[in-house]
């Protein structure tokens, strides 16, 4: 019987203090985990950090583990800008970026930052459009 190509990831969750995230990622890297992810919230019940900035710092402080978003909220960033950000982090990390995207669930986050609140179908349409734009920019 052949073992499936199973990979293991880890996420620090929302409760971990910001100053402990890199050490946690280093331990995961040393322990053989394949992926380190962070979620994307502008505000939460507890203080959060920007995952994009944190993942960049984690990639710079680790050697092997892939870094990724679990999941990056597309409406917070224009798709073309997100494509550029992702391509840059992927290059600087030696190809270790795994990009996870989402539609954004918590309308209060959108409202508190002055972002448009979309209907659920509108969120899905925007996500589909963002994926098309990102793929087109990366293939061109």
Secondary structure per residue as TSV (DSSP state, phi and psi in degrees):
chain	resnum	aa	ss	phi	psi
A	1	X	-	360.0	132.0
A	2	X	-	-92.8	133.9
A	3	X	-	-72.6	140.2
A	4	X	-	-68.6	161.3
A	5	X	-	-79.6	78.6
A	6	X	-	-94.6	136.3
A	7	X	-	-122.4	155.6
A	8	X	-	-122.4	132.0
A	9	X	E	-123.6	166.5
A	10	X	E	-144.2	148.1
A	11	X	E	-134.7	133.7
A	12	X	-	-71.6	-12.0
A	13	X	T	74.7	-176.9
A	14	X	T	-87.5	-16.4
A	15	X	T	-88.2	-15.1
A	16	X	S	-70.8	129.3
A	17	X	-	-60.8	143.5
A	18	X	G	-55.4	-38.8
A	19	X	G	-73.2	-2.3
A	20	X	G	-105.7	-8.0
A	21	X	H	-64.2	-46.1
A	22	X	H	-64.8	-43.5
A	23	X	H	-60.8	-39.5
A	24	X	H	-62.9	-44.4
A	25	X	H	-64.5	-40.1
A	26	X	H	-62.8	-41.5
A	27	X	H	-63.9	-40.4
A	28	X	H	-64.2	-41.2
A	29	X	H	-61.0	-48.3
A	30	X	H	-65.7	-31.4
A	31	X	H	-79.5	-7.5
A	32	X	T	95.1	9.3
A	33	X	-	-62.4	150.3
A	34	X	S	-92.3	-25.4
A	35	X	E	-146.1	136.7
A	36	X	E	-118.9	121.3
A	37	X	E	-122.2	159.8
A	38	X	E	-139.4	147.1
A	39	X	-	-91.2	169.4
A	40	X	-	-119.6	103.5
A	41	X	-	-133.5	132.0
A	42	X	S	-73.5	-33.6
A	43	X	S	-148.2	155.2
A	44	X	-	-154.5	177.3
A	45	X	S	-61.8	-29.7
A	46	X	S	-117.9	159.0
A	47	X	-	-58.3	140.6
A	48	X	-	-126.2	164.6
A	49	X	-	-115.7	164.3
A	50	X	-	-70.2	120.7
A	51	X	H	-65.9	-31.7
A	52	X	H	-64.7	-46.3
A	53	X	H	-65.3	-44.7
A	54	X	H	-63.2	-42.7
A	55	X	H	-65.0	-34.1
A	56	X	H	-63.6	-44.5
A	57	X	H	-65.7	-41.6
A	58	X	H	-61.7	-44.6
A	59	X	H	-60.6	-37.1
A	60	X	H	-71.2	-23.1
A	61	X	H	-103.6	3.1
A	62	X	-	-124.4	169.7
A	63	X	S	-110.5	-38.6
A	64	X	S	-126.0	-36.3
A	65	X	-	-63.5	137.0
A	66	X	E	-73.4	153.3
A	67	X	E	-119.4	145.9
A	68	X	E	-160.0	166.7
A	69	X	E	-97.0	139.1
A	70	X	S	-130.6	67.7
A	71	X	-	-124.1	157.3
A	72	X	E	-77.9	129.1
A	73	X	E	-80.3	108.6
A	74	X	G	-55.8	-43.3
A	75	X	G	-63.9	-14.0
A	76	X	G	-75.1	-19.1
A	77	X	S	-139.4	141.2
A	78	X	-	-64.0	138.4
A	79	X	H	-56.1	-40.9
A	80	X	H	-66.4	-37.6
A	81	X	H	-68.0	-42.4
A	82	X	H	-60.8	-40.9
A	83	X	H	-59.7	-43.2
A	84	X	H	-65.9	-44.3
A	85	X	H	-59.7	-46.4
A	86	X	H	-65.8	-42.9
A	87	X	H	-62.6	-39.3
A	88	X	H	-65.9	-48.9
A	89	X	H	-62.5	-39.1
A	90	X	H	-61.7	-43.1
A	91	X	H	-65.3	-48.0
A	92	X	H	-64.8	-28.7
A	93	X	T	-90.7	2.8
A	94	X	T	72.9	34.3
A	95	X	S	82.2	22.2
A	96	X	-	-95.1	3.8
A	97	X	E	-79.4	136.2
A	98	X	E	-122.2	116.0
A	99	X	-	-96.6	113.7
A	100	X	-	-107.6	133.5
A	101	X	E	-120.5	154.1
A	102	X	E	-145.6	170.8
A	103	X	-	-87.4	-20.2
A	104	X	-	90.9	118.2
A	105	X	-	-101.6	-34.3
A	106	X	-	-95.2	100.0
A	107	X	H	-59.9	-28.7
A	108	X	H	-61.3	-33.1
A	109	X	H	-64.4	-43.2
A	110	X	H	-61.5	-48.2
A	111	X	H	-62.2	-42.9
A	112	X	H	-68.4	-21.0
A	113	X	T	-106.7	10.0
A	114	X	T	73.1	23.2
A	115	X	-	-93.9	152.4
A	116	X	-	-64.5	138.0
A	117	X	-	-97.8	123.0
A	118	X	-	-106.7	159.0
A	119	X	-	-69.2	164.5
A	120	X	H	-58.8	-45.5
A	121	X	H	-62.2	-36.6
A	122	X	H	-65.0	-37.3
A	123	X	H	-63.7	-42.9
A	124	X	H	-66.9	-40.9
A	125	X	H	-60.8	-42.8
A	126	X	H	-64.6	-38.1
A	127	X	H	-65.3	-45.4
A	128	X	H	-60.0	-42.8
A	129	X	H	-64.4	-41.5
A	130	X	H	-62.0	-43.3
A	131	X	H	-62.0	-41.9
A	132	X	H	-61.3	-44.7
A	133	X	H	-64.9	-46.6
A	134	X	H	-61.0	-48.4
A	135	X	H	-60.6	-41.5
A	136	X	H	-63.9	-42.5
A	137	X	H	-66.8	-36.6
A	138	X	H	-74.0	-26.3
A	139	X	H	-90.4	-12.0
A	140	X	-	-91.5	360.0
